[in-house]
Amino acid sequence: MTTAEKLASLRAWMEKNSVNAAIIPNADPHNNEYQAPRWLSRQWLSGLKGSNGTVVVTAEKAGLWTDSRYYEAAEEALAGSEIKLFRASDPGVDSIIDWLKSELKAGDVVSFSGNDISEADASSWVSSLKVADISANTELDPVDEIWTDRPAEPCGKLDLVAEELTGQSTEEKLKDLRALMQKKGVQVYLLGRTDESNWLLNFRGTDMENHPTPYCYTLVSADEAIFFIDEGKLSDEAKRKFTAAGFTIRGYGEVASVLEELDKDTRLLMVPRYTNHNLYKAGSHCFLIKERALATDLKGVKNEVEMENTRKVMIEDGAAMVRFYFWMYSELQAGRKVTELSASKKLLECRQAISGFRHVSFDSIMGYKAHGALNHYSVDENSDVEVTLDGIFLIDSGGNFENGTSDTTRVIPMGTPTQEQKIDYTLVLKCLIELITAEFPEDATCAQLDGICRRPMWQHHRLYRHGTGHGVGYGLEVHEGPQNFSGLTTERMYEGMLSTIEPGIYRSGEYGIRIENMVHTVKSADTPFGKFFKFENLTFCPINVDLVDTAYMDDCHIEWLNDYNAQVVEKLSPLLNEDEVSWLKHECRPVGK
């Protein structure tokens, strides 16, 4: 079906069901950032891939809202269709609900799937629409009937993770979680986000390609723990392990009925961001506790075993990156053809050689020249271009391992860089250095740290519209909360958190520059003014110096860069062959004014 045919089918469904507008995101029952193919509804309807975007359709109009990371990809996906792009990151752009209020009239009905939209979004939409006397139908899924070849729900097998890799047993984690629940006055807690159950029960899943979190829930009280999952995903060993740890196993679809059976006086915590609207209603008769996602907070602070394993895997990951760079330059200098896609396959091959590799932590972003300006570009056979000894190449990639997760971005010159490219690159590098070397009080917010990172760029009237960084899971999702560096967050950093720092500059149609390191929050000092934190660098991958213009750097930035690249050579050389070490030493040569 073409996009036009899908829209026609949707509108026929809307007319049949007395619906005046439909809201269609990519959304699954857990509000996961990435979804199994069954829940890629917006992608199916509009053609836009990626983690952000929502289509809204009325009888006469259709729009797609997405953030700045996907503007160019959305323009390409929507070309030739009636769907209008709404640039949601830009000032003054109507929100979805404001637009619907202007397009609909009192008494009209908006439909979205309450089984897939989070309670946080659904309740906001319902209350905002109600002001205009517009009602919401959350019982129907607008695409289910018309998506005739919709994929089935996934049923991938679970893999157990050994305690020597996690640093904490399931029993110990359950004890810590119950202690925190008691402290917060919570009697029953629904772990709605899938990676929370992964962390608690020490397993990984295969429901989604390149993502380790299967579809499941866990319900915890002081004397009971229930794990809701399709039993066909469990090995006999997993069943024995979970049962021995005190968990009862029930079907994935049974969670709503269990919530409905809770006593009305039960002090229940369901996090609205991680619980879909209809499931939230199943427990809404209880005394609902408004509290943070307790499991996410516990999971976000890594223990020393997790950190020691992460440090090791980041060294091996850096060596894999160097092998890849050496291969690519060698191929090109020998006159052999390299494309974005062949480069992506070779980088995967380099990571697959690392012990404990499971899969990439996300689809690698191989952005040569103009493709580098697309924040979340994903190469395929249709978009693939040849890489030559010209321009610059942005590579954002990572691996998911039994003993950690990596996420690294580097930009490398394929020819002689322009002065504009060198200035942009140097400013991005200064932004990285400013935050990675910062020391800050424990009550500083991530928004304040975000501003520290952006300042060198702002001084030269440049900016980027994505967040400065995000939390990273330990062998789990590469994007993990609760922390993220952005101007909108009130979250704080805690000792033990694992995060990225990744400023960038993007020139549409020309190139993109982003440099990304992973960091670990550690204590810097106890002072009369309170505790201060700083960042331990975890990424050891060469930062190219051919793109640096030291006239735009202070002495402290130059010193940091030279020291960093010297550490890269020291740590990676033992894992590389003689030719690779020779290339690495040249790549990491010192620079001066």
C-alpha positions, 0 to 999 in steps of 0.5 A, spaced: 500 500 500 502 507 498 501 512 503 495 515 500 492 508 500 493 507 507 491 514 509 484 513 505 483 506 509 484 510 515 479 515 513 474 510 511 476 506 518 475 513 522 468 514 518 465 507 520 467 508 527 465 515 528 472 518 529 474 525 527 481 524 528 487 519 529 493 520 533 498 515 531 505 514 534 510 509 534 508 506 541 508 500 545 505 498 551 511 500 555 513 507 552 520 504 550 524 508 546 525 503 540 519 498 539 518 491 536 516 491 528 508 490 531 508 497 534 512 501 528 505 504 526 507 511 525 513 508 520 508 504 517 503 509 515 508 515 513 515 511 512 519 515 517 523 511 521 526 513 528 525 513 535 521 520 534 515 522 531 507 522 531 502 522 525 495 525 526 490 524 521 483 528 520 478 527 515 481 533 510 488 533 513 494 529 515 501 532 519 507 529 522 510 532 528 518 530 530 524 533 533 530 537 530 534 530 529 529 527 524 527 534 520 531 532 513 529 524 514 522 526 515 522 531 509 524 525 505 519 520 507 513 525 506 515 527 499 510 526 495 505 525 500 499 529 503 502 529 510 505 536 512 511 536 517 511 540 523 517 541 526 516 540 533 523 543 536 522 550 533 519 556 537 512 557 535 510 551 532 503 548 534 503 542 539 499 536 536 493 538 541 493 545 539 492 543 532 487 538 533 483 544 537 484 548 531 481 543 526 476 540 530 469 542 533 465 541 539 463 534 540 468 531 535 472 524 537 479 523 537 482 516 537 488 513 539 490 506 542 490 506 550 494 500 550 500 503 547 500 510 549 503 512 556 498 514 561 503 521 562 501 522 554 494 520 554 491 523 560 494 530 558 491 529 551 484 527 554 484 533 559 486 538 554 481 536 549 476 536 554 477 543 555 474 544 547 469 539 548 472 534 544 472 527 547 477 521 546 476 514 544 482 510 547 479 503 546 480 502 539 487 502 535 486 506 529 491 502 525 490 495 527 484 493 522 487 496 516 494 494 517 493 487 514 500 484 514 501 487 521 507 483 525 505 478 530 507 480 538 515 477 538 517 471 542 524 471 543 528 467 548 531 470 554 538 469 556 540 469 563 546 474 566 551 471 571 552 474 577 559 475 576 557 480 571 552 483 574 555 484 581 549 483 585 544 477 585 536 478 583 535 476 591 539 482 593 536 487 588 529 485 590 531 486 597 534 493 595 527 495 591 523 493 597 527 497 602 526 503 597 519 502 597 518 502 604 521 508 605 517 511 600 510 508 602 509 504 597 506 497 598 505 495 591 510 497 585 509 495 577 515 495 573 512 498 567 519 499 563 522 493 560 529 494 562 527 495 569 525 487 569 531 486 565 535 489 571 532 486 577 531 479 574 538 479 571 537 477 564 537 479 557 532 478 551 531 477 544 524 480 542 527 486 538 533 486 534 539 490 537 535 491 543 536 487 549 529 488 553 523 483 552 516 485 553 514 483 560 512 486 567 514 485 574 509 487 580 513 487 587 510 488 594 513 486 601 511 479 600 510 477 593 513 478 586 510 476 580 513 476 573 509 477 567 511 474 561 510 469 555 512 463 558 515 460 551 520 465 552 523 462 558 528 456 559 527 451 564 533 454 567 530 461 567 524 458 570 528 455 576 532 461 577 526 466 578 522 461 582 528 460 587 529 468 587 521 468 590 518 470 583 511 467 581 511 467 573 504 469 570 502 470 563 504 477 559 497 478 558 494 477 566 497 484 569 491 488 568 487 483 571 492 482 577 491 490 578 484 490 578 484 485 584 488 489 588 484 492 594 482 499 593 486 501 599 493 499 596 498 504 596 500 502 588 506 506 584 505 505 577 509 510 573 505 514 568 511 515 563 512 507 563 505 505 564 500 505 558 493 508 559 489 502 559 493 498 564 493 504 568 486 504 569 486 497 571 489 500 577 486 506 578 481 504 584 487 504 588 491 509 592 496 511 587 502 514 589 506 519 585 513 517 586 519 516 581 521 510 577 524 507 583 527 501 579 530 506 574 533 510 579 537 504 582 539 501 576 542 508 574 547 507 579 552 502 577 556 498 582 563 497 582 563 490 578 559 493 572 563 499 572 570 495 572 567 491 566 565 497 563 572 500 563 574 493 560 569 493 554 571 500 553 578 499 551 576 493 547 571 497 543 576 503 542 581 498 539 576 495 535 574 502 532 582 503 531 582 497 527 576 499 523 579 506 521 586 503 519 582 498 514 578 503 511 584 508 510 588 502 507 582 500 502 581 507 500 588 509 499 589 502 495 583 504 490 578 499 493 571 501 493 568 503 500 561 505 501 557 507 508 554 500 508 560 496 507 564 501 512 558 499 517 558 492 516 566 492 517 565 496 523 560 490 526 565 485 524 571 488 528 566 489 534 564 481 533 571 479 535 570 482 542 569 477 547 561 477 550 559 481 544 551 480 543 549 485 538 550 493 536 547 497 541 543 501 536 543 502 528 550 505 526 550 512 524 555 512 518 554 519 516 559 521 510 558 528 508 551 531 508 549 524 511 552 526 517 548 532 518 542 527 519 542 526 527 539 519 526 541 517 519 541 510 518 544 507 512 541 502 507 541 500 500 537 505 498 541 511 501 548 508 501 553 512 498 560 511 496 566 514 501 572 517 497 578 521 500 574 527 500 570 531 505 568 528 512 565 522 515 561 522 522 561 515 525 556 514 531 556 507 533 556 502 539 556 495 542 551 491 546 556 486 550 555 481 556 559 486 560 557 493 558 555 497 553 558 502 548 556 509 545 562 513 541 562 518 536 567 520 532 568 525 526 574 523 521 577 527 515 577 523 508 581 529 505 583 536 506 578 539 511 575 546 510 577 552 515 569 552 516 569 545 518 576 546 522 572 551 526 566 547 527 570 541 529 574 545 534 568 548 537 565 541 538 571 539 541 571 545 546 564 543 548 566 536 550 572 538 554 568 543 558 563 538 560 568 532 561 573 536 565 567 540 570 566 539 577 560 541 580 556 540 586 551 534 587 545 538 587 547 541 580 541 539 575 543 536 568 540 542 565 546 546 568 551 541 566 548 542 559 549 549 559 556 548 561 557 544 555 554 549 550 557 555 552 563 555 547 559 554 541 554 559 543 560 564 544 561 563 536 553 563 535 553 556 533 548 551 536 545 544 536 538 542 538 539 535 541 540 533 548 548 534 550 547 527 553 544 521 556 544 515 561 547 508 558 545 502 561 549 496 563 548 491 557 541 494 557 539 500 553 544 505 550 539 510 552 537 510 559 534 514 565 533 517 569 539 522 567 539 526 561 543 533 559 538 538 556 536 544 558 529 542 560 530 537 565 531 537 572 534 531 574 541 531 578 547 526 577 548 521 582 555 518 584 555 511 579 551 514 573 554 512 566 552 517 561 554 520 554 557 527 552 556 529 545 555 536 543 555 537 535 554 542 529 550 540 523 550 544 516 544 541 512 546 538 506 554 539 507 556 535 513 555 534 521 560 534 526 559 530 533 564 528 538 561 523 544 565 520 550 562 516 555 563 518 562 562 515 569 560 520 575 565 520 581 566 524 587 571 529 587 571 532 594 567 533 600 567 541 602 564 545 607 559 547 601 557 540 600 559 534 596 562 535 589 562 531 583 566 530 576 567 525 571 571 519 569 572 518 562 571 511 559 572 512 552 578 511 549 578 512 541 582 517 538 580 524 537 582 526 530 587 532 530 587 534 523 580 537 524 583 542 530 584 549 529 588 551 536 587 558 535 580 557 537 583 553 543 585 555 550 592 552 553 588 548 557 584 545 552 590 543 548 593 540 554 587 536 555 587 533 548 594 531 548 593 528 554 587 524 552 590 522 545 596 519 549 592 515 554 589 512 547 595 510 545 597 507 551 591 503 553 590 501 546 596 499 543 597 492 546 591 490 543 593 492 536 598 490 531 604 494 529 601 497 523 595 499 527 599 502 532 603 506 527 597 509 524 594 510 531 600 514 534 600 519 528 593 520 529 594 522 536 600 526 535 601 532 539 598 539 537 600 546 539 599 553 538 
